[in-house]
Amino acid sequence: MTKNHIVKAFDEELGELTTLIGSMGSLAAMLFDEAVQALSQSNIGMALNVIVQDQQIDALKRKVTDRAALVITRRQPVAGDLDEILAGFKIIEDLERIGDLAKNIAKRATVIAGEPFPLDIAEDVERLSGLASTQVRQGLDAYVSRNVEQALIIRQQDVAIDKLHTALFKKILARMTEDHAHVAGFVHLLFCVKNIERVGDHAANIAEAACLVATGVLPADERLAHDGSSTTPPDIGSRDHS
Amino acid sequence: MTKNHIVKAFDEELGELTTLIGSMGSLAAMLFDEAVQALSQSNIGMALNVIVQDQQIDALKRKVTDRAALVITRRQPVAGDLDEILAGFKIIEDLERIGDLAKNIAKRATVIAGEPFPLDIAEDVERLSGLASTQVRQGLDAYVSRNVEQALIIRQQDVAIDKLHTALFKKILARMTEDHAHVAGFVHLLFCVKNIERVGDHAANIAEAACLVATGVLPADERLAHDGSSTTPPDIGSRDHS
């Protein structure tokens, strides 16, 4: 969608906002990848680096907020232009949360670095986080390039993350009932995989905001949640081994 | 802070927005209370009611979003008025999340209704959720009444929730290492108390937005996180009993 305003500077300001949000998104996605890597490789140094760098995301968010408010004040946008700026406000909230979730994974990585991390679970964590990371990057691409088709696809793909998360949640729960000595370590791991699943939700939110920017409306159909981890029955451990 | 615009209808529109956000907040706080009650009383009917009612929060959010965008388009606000509307956008994101967290607690309440809920832990959950609920309501009051002193106090009180949550997290972890038969039930309970702690975070966010509306700037000092549950060492169970 190409728009041309009478005041060309306005187009440039909107473009700058998009670029700034794109940079904030790249940083959030990178910190998320590093947090998961720190977890899977028990790399405490990398984890501490993620914790420190999260502040940069918060700083970028403040910068985007101030810049966007200035554009509204200066240009008094309406209709599609206003939607575009308001969608930007939504996206930076999601990106800030991705940064927070990465930081939380990194914190937990530091305390469970010495705990057992069964190979099959590690492989699933890698697969889950790979999907979530890809979703975030593609959601941002769809926003930056105003690609509504891509945005709609990404929004739907969250289902795969939800399903994999539910399966992994059950697998870890089952393992906890066998390995009593490491219950607390597995609890931290459960919270990490929940965080990864939440990153997928935020990617879907970004994709929705990208739709709003490209078309002026949110997708018509309701987004359905497929994460069944909250309703996994408490006898799952014994049932899975019966 | 009393403002009088040349166009009196503008004041009325801003007032209506605040009232609408206040109503959304009351509903979110009520659903949160009911979700915790459903959990502590194993009341599945109440839990299912929360799950259904969360849709009303989402509908109210869409209404506020549309109304706020209309006010911006019609009145082209600048400075304090624009801040006020943008703060409203932030608050409804927090309220939507409180609704989501209530729904998640309610879902988990339905699956652990038959699980053990030790009295000391139940009392702590009640205390924690009571604090969080009060914070949400007082944060909203501070926003609606533009009371910056109250907002600053609420923002700081989140520390008490964080500390109580960390202690409760450790207590539940320690119980899990003793009671292997109910590990999965306790996992759901851990996620519920984490959700309650998150509601406290959102209350603090609302208080910050209230400061922004009342003063035009966010509080100068950094808000410190005191939730130590993420960095609770995995040997906590054995250490607490050594």
Interface residues (C-beta under 8 A of the other chain):
Chain A: T65 A69 I72 T73 Q76 V78 A79 L82 D83 L86 F89 K90 E93 N104 K107 R108 T110 V111 I112 G114 E115 L173 M176 T177 H180 H182 V183 A184 G185 V187 H188 L190 F191 K194 S230 T231 T232 P233 P234 D235 I236 G237
Chain B: T65 A69 I72 T73 Q76 V78 A79 L82 D83 L86 F89 K90 E93 N104 K107 R108 T110 V111 I112 G114 E115 L173 M176 T177 H180 H182 V183 A184 G185 V187 H188 L190 F191 K194 S230 T231 T232 P233 P234 D235 I236 G237
